[in-house]
Amino acid sequence: MVDSIGNKAGAVADRRIAPVAPAAPVAAAKPVSNEVKTVESTAAELSSAMAAKPPVDSERVARIRKAVEDGKFPIYPTTIADRLLALKLDWSPNDAA
C-alpha cells in the first residue's frame, strides 16, 4: 500500500512562529578608495615580455641561412613534404597514429 502525499489524519504539526532575537546593529560602511590597483601576474609579465620580442629567432635563421648557402644544411624533400602536409591537415609530425 502506498501512503498519500500530504498531512496524515491525526498528525498535527506545530505551526507556531519561532521566536527570533533582535539583530545586532550594523556597522557603518567604510569609504572605498577610487584608486584602481594594477594587478601584475606572471601571465601578464610573460605576455608583455614576449610581445616586446620578435616572434622569430633571428640568430637561428642566420645560422640556417649560412648552412644552406654553404651546402651543409640537410634538405630532405620527403621530410619537407610530410611536414607541409601535416601543417595543412593540422597533424603533429611526431604522432604515432
Backbone torsions as a table, in degrees:
resi	resn	phi	psi	omega
1	MET	NA	143.3	-177.0
2	VAL	-106.0	131.6	177.0
3	ASP	-74.7	144.1	177.7
4	SER	-76.3	157.5	179.7
5	ILE	-84.9	141.2	177.1
6	GLY	114.4	-168.0	-179.8
7	ASN	-70.8	140.5	177.3
8	LYS	-95.1	149.0	179.1
9	ALA	-61.6	134.2	178.0
10	GLY	90.2	-13.8	178.5
11	ALA	-95.5	117.9	-179.4
12	VAL	-110.9	124.7	178.8
13	ALA	-93.2	146.3	177.6
14	ASP	-76.9	112.6	-175.3
15	ARG	-111.3	23.5	177.3
16	ARG	-78.0	154.7	178.6
17	ILE	-78.0	132.8	-180.0
18	ALA	-75.8	139.2	178.7
19	PRO	-69.6	142.7	-179.3
20	VAL	-123.4	133.1	179.5
21	ALA	-74.8	154.0	178.3
22	PRO	-63.6	146.0	-178.8
23	ALA	-77.0	150.1	177.9
24	ALA	-72.4	152.1	179.5
25	PRO	-64.1	147.3	-178.4
26	VAL	-90.8	134.3	178.9
27	ALA	-73.7	150.1	179.3
28	ALA	-66.8	147.2	179.7
29	ALA	-71.0	142.4	178.7
30	LYS	-84.8	145.1	178.8
31	PRO	-65.1	145.7	-178.5
32	VAL	-102.2	136.9	178.2
33	SER	-74.4	137.3	178.7
34	ASN	-86.4	-0.4	-179.2
35	GLU	-72.5	129.1	179.4
36	VAL	-88.1	124.7	179.9
37	LYS	-94.8	134.6	178.8
38	THR	-87.8	125.9	178.8
39	VAL	-97.2	116.8	178.5
40	GLU	-101.3	120.9	177.9
41	SER	-114.4	170.2	178.9
42	THR	-62.5	-39.6	-179.5
43	ALA	-64.7	-41.1	179.9
44	ALA	-66.6	-40.5	178.6
45	GLU	-65.0	-43.1	179.4
46	LEU	-64.8	-41.1	179.8
47	SER	-62.7	-44.8	-179.8
48	SER	-68.9	-35.0	178.4
49	ALA	-66.7	-40.4	-179.7
50	MET	-72.7	-31.3	179.0
51	ALA	-70.3	-25.0	-179.7
52	ALA	-76.8	-22.8	-178.7
53	LYS	-98.4	151.5	173.5
54	PRO	-70.2	151.2	-176.8
55	PRO	-75.8	-1.2	-177.9
56	VAL	-115.7	135.8	175.9
57	ASP	-82.2	98.0	-173.9
58	SER	-64.9	-30.2	178.2
59	GLU	-65.9	-42.5	179.1
60	ARG	-65.5	-42.0	177.7
61	VAL	-60.0	-42.0	179.3
62	ALA	-64.2	-40.9	178.7
63	ARG	-63.9	-43.8	-179.8
64	ILE	-66.3	-42.5	178.9
65	ARG	-60.3	-43.5	179.8
66	LYS	-64.4	-42.0	179.9
67	ALA	-65.5	-37.4	177.6
68	VAL	-66.7	-43.4	179.7
69	GLU	-63.0	-37.6	-179.2
70	ASP	-81.8	-8.1	-179.3
71	GLY	78.6	19.0	-177.9
72	LYS	-101.6	-2.9	-178.6
73	PHE	-93.8	121.7	-177.6
74	PRO	-72.7	123.2	178.2
75	ILE	-115.4	117.4	178.8
76	TYR	-114.8	109.2	-177.5
77	PRO	-57.1	-35.8	-179.6
78	THR	-66.6	-39.6	178.3
79	THR	-65.9	-42.0	178.7
80	ILE	-62.6	-44.7	179.5
81	ALA	-62.8	-44.3	179.0
82	ASP	-60.3	-43.0	-178.9
83	ARG	-71.2	-34.5	175.3
84	LEU	-65.3	-41.3	177.0
85	LEU	-65.3	-42.2	178.9
86	ALA	-62.2	-39.5	178.2
87	LEU	-66.3	-43.9	-179.2
88	LYS	-64.6	-39.6	-176.4
89	LEU	-96.4	8.9	177.6
90	ASP	58.9	43.7	176.2
91	TRP	-101.3	156.9	171.1
92	SER	-92.7	129.3	-176.9
93	PRO	-65.0	-17.0	-178.2
94	ASN	-100.0	6.8	179.2
95	ASP	-67.2	136.6	176.2
96	ALA	-106.2	66.8	-176.7
97	ALA	-99.0	NA	NA
